[in-house]
């Protein structure tokens, strides 16, 4: 049993929790909590860390089965591994997932979220979770978007990050041109020179462009859109936050697709 915060494994896991650079170098991320750890295929778990209390509980046997490395950590030490105020006593080191841009459009018709400079971990996590519910087939992000493997994003996805293909692209312009060549219609969420979102047909291959929380989409990114759309607001509210706006758009596309009209791609 690991009984000291000076233990090398404790320091290693703590560094993975705190440092994005180390997560990239080690090609690992940290998933914490019973629900999240249950979602992960056992062959993707490199190591499982459980507290003394969790080890004695009803869920331990199921969680540990099929995992090659399981470490028990003293209750007093487990907090040094955790990124939450009230740890549940189970944490996994998980191999990162890797996709290509091509893999985000394998499903037909593609239903993509394309994110530029998104910075809030909660927004990104919510887009993953809502995206799975709305049938999103892939998420494309520019290199300045918050890291998907940060613990806050992972928690907010509630496991959806494991089931939606996603990719970071160094050149967003090049990625948009690629998608357009593949027949994906791009819709920029913005207030300027736009029409109400429910006036468009989203039953084909589509990609919703969502910009930075404070500044929105850059003009050069909006220029690649086939249409500009907005969500009409009542009262004095000008707009929704990025995750809420994305959710409205995703579920409008899902609603239209349930009509059952075949895609002509």
N, C-alpha and C positions, 0 to 999 in steps of 0.2 A: 504493500500500500504506500502511496505517495503521501508523506506526512509533513513536508516542509515546502514553503514557498521558494526556497533556494534550489529546489530540485530542477535539474536541467530541462525536464519535460514541461514543468510548470512555466519556466521562462520561455521555452519555445512556443508553447500554445499562446501564452500571453502576447508574445511578439506578433504572432499570426493574427490575433484579434485586433491589435492596434496598428499594424503597419501594412499598408497596401503593397509596398514594394516587396516585402517579404512574402506576401501571399502570391504575388506574381512569380517571384523567383522559385518558390517551392511548389507552385502550381497546385495550391491547396486553398481551401477556405474553411471557416469554422461555422458549424451549424449547431445551434443550442436550443434546448427545450425538447420535451417529449414529442410533441406533434411534428415538429420539423424533422427530428431525427428518425421518426417512424417513416417519413416520406422517402428517405434516401435509400436507393438500392444498396444492398449490403456490399456488393462488389465495388462500390465507389467509396466506401468508408475505409480510410487508412488506419484510423485508430478511434476507439470509443473511450471516453473518460466519464466515470460515474462517481458520485459521492457515496460515502459510506451508507447514508440513509437510503439512497436510491438502490444501492446494491441489495438491500434487505427487502425492498418493495416488490410489488406484484408484477411490475413491468420489466424488471431486469432481464429475466431469462429470454423473453421474446426479443428484447433489444440486442442482447449480446450474441444471440444465435447467428452463426454465419459470419461473424466479424473476427478477423484474424488477430487483432490486438485489442484487448480490453484492459484498462487501467482503473483501479479503484483509488479514489482520492479522499483524504480526510475531509470531513465537512468543513472544518476550519480553514482548509486550504483551497477548497473548490471555488470560493469567491474570487481568488486571485486569477482563476482561469476565465471567469464569467464576465460577460459584458452587460449583464442585467442586474437590477437592484435585488431581485428575489429569484436567485437561480433555482431551476427545477432539479438540478443534480445530474443532468446528462448533457453531454457535449460531444460532437463528432468532428474529426478532421476529415474533410471530404475532398476528393480529387475534383479539380475544376473541369467544367464542361467547355468544349470548344466547337464552334460552328463556323461555317462559311456564309457569306452573303447569299450564295446560291441555295443553301439549305433553308433559308427563311422563306423562300417562295416555292418550296416543293409542293405544298398543299395547293390545290386549285379550287376556287380562285384565291390568290393570296389576299390576306387581310393583315396589313402591317401597321405597326406604330413606328414612326421615325422621329427620334428625339435629338434635339440640338441643344447642347450646353445645359441640360437639366442638372440642377445642383442639389436638390433636396432628396435625401435618402428615402423619406416617407413617400414622396411623390413617385419615385421610380418603383418602389416596392408595390405601391397601390396599382400602378399601371400594369405591372406583371399580374397581380392577382385578379384585377378586373378584366384584364386582357384574356386570361384563360377562360373566365366566365362568358366573355363575349365572342369566343372563338377566334381570337387573334392567332395568326399562324407564324408570326415572327416579330421580333423587336430589333430595330436597327438604331444604333447610337453613335454619335460622333465621339471622338477621343476625349472631348472635354466634359462629357457627361459623367456624373458621379459613378464611382466603381460599383458594379453590381454585386461584387463579393464582399463589400463592407458588411459587418454584422447587422447594422441597422436596416440595410436594404434586404438582406437575407430574411430577417425576421418579418419584415413587412410583406414579403411575397407570400408568406404562409405556404411555401412549398411549390408555388407556381413556377418559380425560377427553374425547377427541375424538369418542367414539361413544355416550356415554350422556347424554341430556338431563338438565340439572340447573338448579336455580333456588334463589336465596335469597329468603326471604319476610320482610317486615318484621313481619307479624302471624301468628305460627304458629297461634294459635287459629283465626283466620279461614281459614287454609289447610286446617286439619284439618276444619273444618266443610264446606268446599267439597268435599274429597275424600270425606267421608262421604255427602254428597248425591249424589255420582257413583257410589256403590255400593262404595267402597273400604273394606274392613274393616281396622281399625287394631289392631295388636298391640304392646303396650308391653313391652319387655324390662326386667324388674325382679324383685327378689327378694320383695317384699312381696305377699301375697295373690295369688300367681300359681300356675299349674300348669305341668307339664313341656311344653316347646315342641312335642314330637312328638305331643301329644294333640289338636292343632288341625288343621283342614283349610285348606290354603293354595292350593287350586286356583282360587279366584276372584280378584277384585280385592283386593289386599292392600297394606298399608303397615306396615313394621316401624319402630317408634319406638325410637331409640337415643339415650341421653342422654350427658351430660358424663362424661369419664373418671373424675373423682373423686367427683362427686355424683349421677350418674345423671340420670334424668328428673325434672323438677319435678312436684310433686303435681298442679298444675293442668293439666299436659300429660297425665299418666297418666289423668286423669279423662275424657279424650276417647277412650280406648282401648275397643274392643269386648271385648278380653280382655287379660289380663296373663300373660306367659309367662316361664319361666326355663329355663336350661340346667342340668340336675342335675349336681352335682360330686361326685367321690369324694375321699377323703382330707380334708385340711384346706384345700383350695382353695375359696374362697367364690365366686369368679366369674372369668370371662375378661375380657381387656381389650376395649375397644369394637370394634375391628376384628375380633378373633377371634370374638366373640359374634355380630357382624353376619354374618360369613362362615358360621358354623354355621346360622344362621336362613335365610339366602339359599339355601344349598344344600339345606336340607330342603324349602323351597318348590319348588326346581328338581326335586328327586327326585319329589315328589308330582305335579308337572305332567307329568312324563314318562309318567305312567300313561295319558295320552291321553283323560281324561274331559273332554268339552266344558265350557267355562265358561258358566254361566247367569247373565249379568249383567243 
